Amino acid sequence: MSTALKRENKGENMRGIIVAVAVAVLGATTAACGLGAAQAEPRRAWAGDTAQITSQPEEGVTRSEGRRAEPVYVINLYGAEDGRADQRPENLVVSEFSTLKGITWRSWGPGRAVGAGKLSGTWCLPDCLDSPYDATITLSKVKKAMGKRYFTKFAIDGDFPKPDQIDDTLTGALPLPAS
């Protein structure tokens, strides 16, 4: 191949690379600008009912990125003394004082989770042993540990007699995995 032909091919390759870089930079700049006015517009819920309109993004999707966020877990001590990473658990021990069973999760992540279940614990004995209280649980404050994201706070509410001390019974910190 002649030197002139080699230079011509090299020039074409460089132009192709420059065009590809320009397209990538333009795409990144557009993505960095966010969704702008589209953020204020309602989005269709993709989790089943496409007729439902919501102003919230699809669960696990961030508005600015438009892609799936990392999954979020909770350390669940129910049936696991050392705890295990869990998502949408049906039963959840949140502290040594409070347990929820039969939880139906209304939302899960990326920044919080909300569910409803039956609450019992050492603080409400003997009343709640046979008749656990209807309660709503909210998990929040996501932190990363050992390569995964975890909820680290809980709050429980409902129409039931509240204990004198609510710390670690109805509100508190959730454990992170042991390293």
C-alpha positions, 0 to 999 in steps of 0.5 A: 500500500502506498504511503499516500493511501495509508495517510488517506486511510489514517485520515478517514479513521481519525475523522470517524473517531472525531465524529464518534467522540463529538456524538458521545459528548453531545449525548452526555451534555444532553443527558447532563441537562436532565429532563427539564420540563419533562420532569414536571409531566406525569409518567405512566406507571410501567409496573402493570397498569399502563393506564395509571398516571403518576408523577413519580418515576418507575420504581428503581428508576431515577428521573435524572438518569432514566435508567435502573438504580441499584437494588436496595436491600434491608438486613432482615433478622427474621429467621436469621440470627446474623441477618441476611440481605432481603428485598420486600420481605414478608416478615421483618424483624426491625429491632429486638423489640418489634417485628412485622409479619404479613407485610404488603409492600406498596413501594420499594426504593430507590430512596424509601420503602413503604409497607403495611403489616401486623406489628407485635413486639416485647413492648406490647405484650400480652395484648399484641401476642394473639392480635398483632396491630395493623401498622405501616412501616417506612424504611429510609436513609439508604447507605452503601455497604459491602457493594450493596445499598441498604435501608438504614432507618425504620419508622412504624406508625398506626392506630394502636397504643404507643409505648412510652419509649418509641426509640428502637420500638417504632423508630430506629436504625437498621443494621448494615451487614457485618464485614 
